[in-house]
Amino acid sequence: MNNKVFIITGSQGSGKTTFLTKLTKHLKAEGLTVSGFIAHGFWNNNERAGFELENIQTGEKIILCQTNPAKGWDKFRKFYFNPEGFAFGNRVLDPANLEKTDFIAIDEVGPFELKNRGWAQAIKLLLHNIDKPMIWVVRKSLIEEILSHFNINDFTILDVNVAENENAELISNLSKEIKR
């Protein structure tokens, strides 16, 4: 398969998820079907306390990770990860559920996937079984490693740190390219 991958990038806390949310709304307004998930951060006392996954199609949500320990959750760096959150995300990315979609969004592809955890297996299945454009949120520091790990050659980078009018043009061009 020759999946085109669009990468939204920037540093941590730079607005990658906000940009993806705007992009998915724009694509839906253009009449495209968008599937996948968005990881919304939540805060406690001005500190990131965790992330909640939202299924873009259904609006269903689940806690992916949090800073507070929870029984049966795996610690990775400063967060405790909910195994049910990973199961939820992987169900959303099941190729059987994505045949009628125009576009697949994954927020985010990062350190877990580089260790073949998280969404890694689902991404590999998508890359080999579904010929759909995808947009991934990837930290700037991990782009080269992620592209190499998943053997991605056809990609476009959308940097949230560039001028907003440049990204507006990229969004417009992206929807045109997907409609082809």
Protein Blocks (a to p, Z undefined) as FASTA:
>chain_A
ZZddddddddehilpmmmmmmmmmmmmmnopaceddddddddeehiafbdcdddfknopa
cdfbdfbdcehiacehjbccdfklmmmmmmmmpmklmmmpcbdcdddddfklmnopajlm
mmmmmmmmpccdddddddfklmmmmmmmnopabdcdddfkbcfklmmmmmmmmmmmmmZZ
